Amino acid sequence: MATELWSIGLVIVAVLLGAAGPILIKKGAHDFSFNPRKLLKNKNLILGILIYVISSFVYIAALRGGELSVLAPIISLSYVVVSILSIRLLNERMGLLKWSGIVFIIIGVSLIGLFQ
């Protein structure tokens, strides 16, 4: 089965949604509480979890049109997006080792794309 272009597009959408989820969850973690009333008022946490779930369903739909060996590595790009969003939105810092990891992820996904 050849991987269809639309399934790659859906995986990219899943990557973007899947990267937004942890950012919102991290923001919601600041106000996290086991108190059910406070938990239900934690909009960032609830929205982050919801976006994560939606991302999973988009990924499942994408799997119908492609090979897992091609689509699964693309999901690793979410680490790249999360890192960039963490710098921009959470003021986190990235050292040389983390940037090296990001470069290796991009190279790996590119190689899989070239040789599919």
C-alpha positions as CSV (number, residue, x, y, z in Angstrom):
1,M,0.0,0.0,0.0
2,A,1.4,3.3,-1.0
3,T,1.0,6.2,1.3
4,E,-1.4,8.8,-0.1
5,L,-0.7,12.5,0.0
6,W,-3.9,13.3,1.9
7,S,-2.9,11.0,4.8
8,I,0.5,12.8,5.1
9,G,-1.5,16.0,5.2
10,L,-3.7,14.7,8.0
11,V,-0.6,13.6,9.9
12,I,0.8,17.1,9.7
13,V,-2.5,18.5,11.0
14,A,-2.2,15.9,13.8
15,V,1.3,17.1,14.5
16,L,0.2,20.7,14.8
17,L,-2.7,19.8,17.1
18,G,-0.6,17.4,19.0
19,A,1.9,20.1,19.7
20,A,-0.6,22.6,20.9
21,G,-2.0,20.1,23.4
22,P,1.1,19.9,25.7
23,I,1.6,23.7,25.6
24,L,-1.9,24.2,26.9
25,I,-1.5,21.4,29.4
26,K,1.8,23.0,30.7
27,K,0.0,26.3,31.1
28,G,-2.9,24.6,32.9
29,A,-0.5,22.7,35.2
30,H,0.2,26.0,37.0
31,D,-3.4,26.0,38.3
32,F,-3.7,22.2,38.6
33,S,-5.7,20.9,41.5
34,F,-7.3,17.6,42.4
35,N,-10.4,19.5,43.5
36,P,-13.1,18.7,40.9
37,R,-14.5,22.2,40.9
38,K,-11.1,23.8,40.3
39,L,-10.2,21.2,37.8
40,L,-13.2,21.9,35.6
41,K,-12.4,25.6,35.7
42,N,-8.9,25.0,34.4
43,K,-9.6,26.0,30.8
44,N,-6.0,25.5,29.5
45,L,-5.8,22.0,30.9
46,I,-9.2,21.0,29.6
47,L,-8.5,22.5,26.2
48,G,-5.1,20.9,26.0
49,I,-6.5,17.4,26.7
50,L,-9.3,18.0,24.2
51,I,-6.9,19.0,21.5
52,Y,-4.7,16.0,22.3
53,V,-7.7,13.7,21.8
54,I,-8.7,15.4,18.5
55,S,-5.1,15.0,17.3
56,S,-5.3,11.3,18.0
57,F,-8.5,10.9,16.0
58,V,-7.0,12.9,13.1
59,Y,-4.0,10.5,13.2
60,I,-6.2,7.5,13.2
61,A,-8.0,8.8,10.1
62,A,-4.6,9.4,8.4
63,L,-3.6,5.8,9.1
64,R,-6.3,4.6,6.7
65,G,-4.4,6.1,3.8
66,G,-0.9,5.1,4.4
67,E,1.9,2.9,5.7
68,L,2.6,3.1,9.4
69,S,6.3,3.0,8.7
70,V,6.0,6.3,6.8
71,L,3.4,8.1,8.9
72,A,4.6,7.3,12.4
73,P,8.0,9.0,12.0
74,I,6.3,12.1,10.8
75,I,4.6,12.3,14.2
76,S,8.0,12.8,15.7
77,L,7.9,16.3,14.2
78,S,5.6,17.2,17.1
79,Y,8.8,17.3,19.2
80,V,10.2,20.0,16.9
81,V,7.0,22.0,17.0
82,V,6.6,21.7,20.8
83,S,10.2,22.8,21.3
84,I,9.7,25.9,19.1
85,L,6.4,26.7,20.8
86,S,8.0,26.3,24.2
87,I,10.6,28.9,23.4
88,R,8.1,31.3,22.0
89,L,5.1,30.8,24.4
90,L,6.7,29.5,27.6
91,N,10.0,31.3,27.5
92,E,11.9,28.1,27.8
93,R,15.6,27.8,26.7
94,M,17.1,25.3,24.4
95,G,20.7,24.2,24.6
96,L,23.0,22.9,22.0
97,L,22.2,19.3,22.8
98,K,18.4,19.9,22.4
99,W,19.0,21.7,19.1
100,S,21.1,18.8,18.0
101,G,18.3,16.4,18.7
102,I,15.8,18.6,16.8
103,V,18.2,18.5,13.8
104,F,18.5,14.7,13.9
105,I,14.7,14.4,14.1
106,I,14.3,16.6,11.0
107,I,17.0,14.6,9.1
108,G,15.4,11.3,10.0
109,V,11.9,12.3,8.9
110,S,13.4,13.7,5.7
111,L,15.2,10.5,4.9
112,I,12.1,8.4,5.4
113,G,10.2,10.8,3.1
114,L,12.9,10.5,0.4
115,F,13.0,6.7,0.5
116,Q,9.3,5.8,0.9
